[in-house]
Each structure stands twice: as C-alpha cells, then as structure tokens.
Amino acid sequence: MSRFPDHPSPWRQLLRKPSAVVSLVVLVLVALAAFIGPWLLPESASQLGNQQYAPPSWKHPFGTDLHGHDLLYRVLSGARVSLIVGLAGALVSLMIGTTWGLISGYVGGRVDAAMMRIVEILYAVPRLIILLIAINAFDAQMKNGLAAIHAEGLIPYSRILILILSLGFIEWLTMARIVRGQVLALKAQPFITAARSLGQSHPKIITRHLLPNLLGIVIIYLTLTVPAVILDESFLSFLGLGIEAPQASWGSLLADGAQAINPVRSYWWLLVFPAAIMSATLLALNFLGDALRDILDPRR
Amino acid sequence: MLAFVLRRFVTMLLVLFCVVSITFFLIRLAPGGPFSRERAIPPAIEQALLAKYKLDGTLWQQYTGYLGDLVRGDLRLSTKYRGRSVNELLAQTLPTTALLGSIAFVIATVGGVTLGGWAAARRGKPDETAAMLLALLAISIPTFVTGPLLILLFSLYLGWLPVGGLSGPSSLILPALTLAGPYVAYIARLTRTSMLEVLGHDFVRTARAKGLPQWKIISKHVARIALLPVISFLGPLAAHLLTGSIVVETIFNIPGAGGFFVHSIQNRDGFLLGGVVIVYCTVLVLLNLLVDIAYTWMDRRIKLYE
C-alpha cells in the first residue's frame, strides 16, 4: 500500500505522542539498568550480606532481604530474567500465531474452519493446565535434552527455556485470530487478485504482499504480548513454579515480598520496590502498544 | 430460535467432550502418577490402589470408563484427598468460591462499564487520561501484589477490614476487590474504545441534531451497541471468576476451590482436575450461549438463527 508523501511515518507519529515518548524512555532506562546496572553496583552488592531485613538506606537503597541480599541488585538482575522471558516468550507466540493465522486465512475453506475450531477448543481449555503440565512434565526432559546436545552450559537455564516455550505456546491464540482476520481482509483486496492473476506463486504472494502488510498488526500485538507473558511468568513464580532460586525474576521477588507482609512484622520494601519497577515497565509496554495500535491499526 | 439453541447445545457438548478428553490425556500421559510421590509400595498394594481409583487397565479402558462415569454424574474419587469424592469436595468449596466470584463479577461489570463510559463521555479532558491510566495500572499489577498492598493499607494500617479468613460480609470486600481489579480495568478499556467508535456514527449526530440530551443519546442509542464487546467478554470472565483464583484465596486465606486447579495438577489428581475443568468449561460455554442470545436482543441487525 502506498503512503502519501506528506503523511508522516509511523515512527514520527509515535514521537508526537507524549505518553509514547515517556514509555520509550522508561523502557530504555529499565533495559539499560537491567543489562548494565548489575555491573555498576559495588562488588559487595552481589554477595550475601550479614544484615538481614535491613530497611532502605544509603548503602542498600532498596533494603535487604531474608538472606541479606541487596534488593536493588536482586531487582535489577530479576529485571533481566523477566525481560528476556517476556520478549522471547512473546516472539515464540508470535511465530506460532502468525504461521497458524496466515495458513488458516490464506488457504481458507475447510482448512480454515478446522484450524479455527482448534483455536476455539484451546481457548476453552484453561491455560493454566497446559502451562503447569508442561512445566511439571518437561523439566527433566529438557535437562536431559540439553545434556544430549552437549549444551551443558545451558542446564541452569533450562527452567527459563521451558518457561519461554510454554508461555509462548499458550499466548498465541489471540495472535492467530487477529492475523487470520487481517489475511482474510487483505485477500479480498485487488492487489492480491492482481498478483495472483499475474501468476505469482503462493510463497511469493505470502512473503511479498501479505507479510509486509501484516507487520503493523503483528508489532502491536507483540508489544501487548510481552507484558502479558511477564505477568504470567510472575504468576508462576508466585506459585513457586517459575524461576528457581538462586536466580530471581520480578515474580519470584514479589512472591517473597508478598510473604513478608503479615500482621506481626511487615517488611514493606520487599514488596513495594519490585512492584513499582515491574508495574512501571508493564505500564510503559501497554502504553506503547496502545499508541502503536492507534497509529498502525488500519481499522481505526 | 429453538433450532439455533439446540444446535448450539450440541456444539457445547462437543466442546466439553473435547476439553475433558484433552485434560484426561494430558494429565495421564504426563510423567509421574498420583501415587509415585510416596515411598515404594508393594506391588500388590499398588494394584489394589489402582483398582480402587479405577486407574488399572489400558489407557483406553480408563478413558471410556471415566466418560461413562461422567455421564452418570459421578466425578469419581480424589486420589489426593483420600476417601473423598470429587463431587463432595466441589460441593463443599464451590459455594464459597462462587459467592466471592459473583461479587467480583458484579464489581467488574458495573465498575468497568461505568468507568469506561465516563471516560468516553469526558473525551480529551484530564479526567479521561487519569481514568485510563488507572485502568492500565490495574492491568499491569499482578493480583498477588494488589492483595497484600490492600491488606497493608486497609487491614494493618487503617484497621478497617479483617486481614483474611471468612468471617461475615466485611471479610469478602478486599478479596472481591482484588479479584475484580484487573477485570474492571479491562472492561473499562473495552467500553471506552467501543463507545468512542459508536459515538462517531451518523445516527449519533442525528440524535444530537434533534436536540436529545447527552445522557439520553448514550443510554438510548449508544449503550446498546457499544456494550456488545463487553458482553462477549462475560463468558470467559464468569468462567475465570466463578472457579476461583488460587492467588486471592491463598492471600486472604479463604477455603475455596481456587487452589484445586494448581494442586490437582501437581498431585496428578486427574479426577479432581477433571471435575474443576468440567465446572469451568460448563460455565464458559453456557455463558457464551447466553451472550449470543443477548446479542440478537441488543442489536437487531444480528441474526443468529438463519
């Protein structure tokens, strides 16, 4: 589809929205802090301290936890795990969902009906079942599999890999539906008919004409799936099924923090700081997704 | 109409059947069995246990036997809560969970539609931005954070409400709010988007031109159509809320059915899981049917039973 010359590019339009700019800044800051921050902190921050449950101070800006860990260090390294799981999980869901929706919409007819029926049935299966069974069942297999392909270095990360795959595997349904709807709408447009009557092959029509036009909607849902996956991961960590100690994610930190709130003694910083950073990130991602949808979604 | 309902009913049964089958095979084929966590038991006793819980024979025999029992309304015995049937466990816990879920359902729908409608009516004003920021915030914070924070504020700091447990109506306020929070926000966003879309239609301009006041335009002309997306969300919403949430029930210490989902999978308690899944799925498909019927009534242009 051609764009009018005086029509500003989506990127320009995005930079005109204050909420989108603020979101971008927040995301860049969190990402920088997560990937560079842990190295900038003093060496002692990563070590076990002897101050258990110390409230926030100059030495420990976010306080310390049960084992005397510096909470700032934990929150930043947790951010790294959460961001990686969110992004990679969303990418997995994007690949499955786009492929499924593309085939379903492009082939049409009975194949379409059957593929969409499957999506409907999977919608009716509570997502937790698939997730929990995948995590319970495949943990050992994953470790063996990694050992078999001589990737022993990855074994400590096998739980993260399982999380990425299983979260990606349950979050693709909406993406498939949206891509299918978009493909159906595109298929009816004259330029696809033209391409077909010119004798272009199916793979070429898909890669040259359909995929570029799907990009906008796929990017929108990618930005909206990342926070959904981060939330799911935090929920699993709360149940004790997510990231395993000694590694941390926002979810596992929040789970520890939630347990530290009780009538006897409340270590509020264990809950408030991870919650604030995580909410700010998810808020920024959701805002960015909304802004992108306003700009790129052709239906609006 | 009758033909449509009947046809949908058959589809519903089919979906229910598929979901129950998927659940059965997933949990039976997953590594580890319901008794594998215990110390080694003599083979004879294990055989007896398997026979008692009808887990002997081939997988196919177990499956057909299970389906037969389900048709008779027997959800079988739980392998974790020894000697208790799934029917009994659900009968004990579901009323509490469903009560909490219904309150949250009402809060989510009424609160969400009001907030979203208000935001749409105040388009472009600072209150709209504030309302939508609040909604996005409620979606971005997990319930296991809002729960403890609410306890921290209302129970420990202000001392207005009980910390947890089940003691009178006041103990349901915080859990219901926690449970409803993200859904209030989700429905508010749905309502606002669709209201703004409908407000842009020509017939709204006509109504405005003939001098109808704003509230009458919204209540008489806009709401009917604008609420359709909200209504189609009610099926999944009810299914989620009425089967309970392990997070809310754990944090507020409520003896409900919310934990069954997670625990029955961890304990490989297949029949308890099956029971919960059947409840979840039945609520989902029944509500979806009601939603489809409500659609024709809300928007006369939609005809389902042609």
Chai-1 contact restraints between the chains, C-beta under 6 A:
chainA,res_idxA,chainB,res_idxB,connection_type,confidence,min_distance_angstrom,max_distance_angstrom,comment,restraint_id
A,I121,B,C18,contact,1.0,0.0,6.0,A-B,restraint_1
A,A124,B,V15,contact,1.0,0.0,6.0,A-B,restraint_2
A,A124,B,V19,contact,1.0,0.0,6.0,A-B,restraint_3
A,A124,B,C281,contact,1.0,0.0,6.0,A-B,restraint_4
A,A124,B,L284,contact,1.0,0.0,6.0,A-B,restraint_5
A,V125,B,V19,contact,1.0,0.0,6.0,A-B,restraint_6
A,V125,B,I22,contact,1.0,0.0,6.0,A-B,restraint_7
A,P126,B,Y280,contact,1.0,0.0,6.0,A-B,restraint_8
A,L128,B,F261,contact,1.0,0.0,6.0,A-B,restraint_9
A,L132,B,I265,contact,1.0,0.0,6.0,A-B,restraint_10
A,I133,B,L26,contact,1.0,0.0,6.0,A-B,restraint_11
A,I133,B,A30,contact,1.0,0.0,6.0,A-B,restraint_12
A,A137,B,A30,contact,1.0,0.0,6.0,A-B,restraint_13
A,A137,B,P31,contact,1.0,0.0,6.0,A-B,restraint_14
A,L231,B,P142,contact,1.0,0.0,6.0,A-B,restraint_15
A,S234,B,P142,contact,1.0,0.0,6.0,A-B,restraint_16
A,F238,B,F144,contact,1.0,0.0,6.0,A-B,restraint_17
A,L239,B,V262,contact,1.0,0.0,6.0,A-B,restraint_18
A,L254,B,V145,contact,1.0,0.0,6.0,A-B,restraint_19
A,A258,B,F144,contact,1.0,0.0,6.0,A-B,restraint_20
A,A258,B,P148,contact,1.0,0.0,6.0,A-B,restraint_21
A,I261,B,P148,contact,1.0,0.0,6.0,A-B,restraint_22
A,I261,B,L152,contact,1.0,0.0,6.0,A-B,restraint_23
A,P263,B,V163,contact,1.0,0.0,6.0,A-B,restraint_24
A,L271,B,P148,contact,1.0,0.0,6.0,A-B,restraint_25
A,A275,B,V145,contact,1.0,0.0,6.0,A-B,restraint_26
A,S279,B,S140,contact,1.0,0.0,6.0,A-B,restraint_27
A,S279,B,I141,contact,1.0,0.0,6.0,A-B,restraint_28
A,L282,B,S140,contact,1.0,0.0,6.0,A-B,restraint_29
A,L283,B,L136,contact,1.0,0.0,6.0,A-B,restraint_30
A,L283,B,S140,contact,1.0,0.0,6.0,A-B,restraint_31
A,N286,B,L136,contact,1.0,0.0,6.0,A-B,restraint_32
